[in-house]
Amino acid sequence: MSMLDRPDNRVAGFVLKGQLAETALTRAMGTRTGGAEVSFHSISQRLSIKDLDAEAVTDAEKMSAVYIAIASFENMVRKLISDRLLEEKGADWWKECVSVKIRDTSRNSKTSRRSFNRTGPVSRTCFLMLSGYAT
């Protein structure tokens, strides 16, 4: 039994493993060169998914399809909103159409700090806030 799996260290071990996974994922995502995408297989290897409980991984793989559907839909809606507002309101739509509160939330979000910026400022905003964009 590893030190992290001992009953008296389970919470600390869980937190540490989560932090290690986040670090590994950050490193994996940071290996992009020349615009090339990092593959699922590459990320899986860096996160040592093969060393995790097989049943838990199988369950997570099934749920990944749900995540893919939700994330894809959200990003499509974000792009639609961004494109439509750019077309209707012009390049300054973010300042003109979005409340200060939403802009501040977007600026301070974790996603913003990680620079996942596929659809402009819309990508840094909680999906539930999107309905407040068009004024």
Secondary structure, DSSP 8 states (H G I E B T S, - for coil): --GGGSGGGHHHHHHHHHHHHHHHHHHHHTT--TT----HHHHHHHTTGGGS-HHHHHHHHHHHHHHHHHHHHHHHHHHHHHHHHHHHH-TTHHHHHS-HHHHHHHHHSHHHHTT--SSGGGGGS-GGGGGGT--
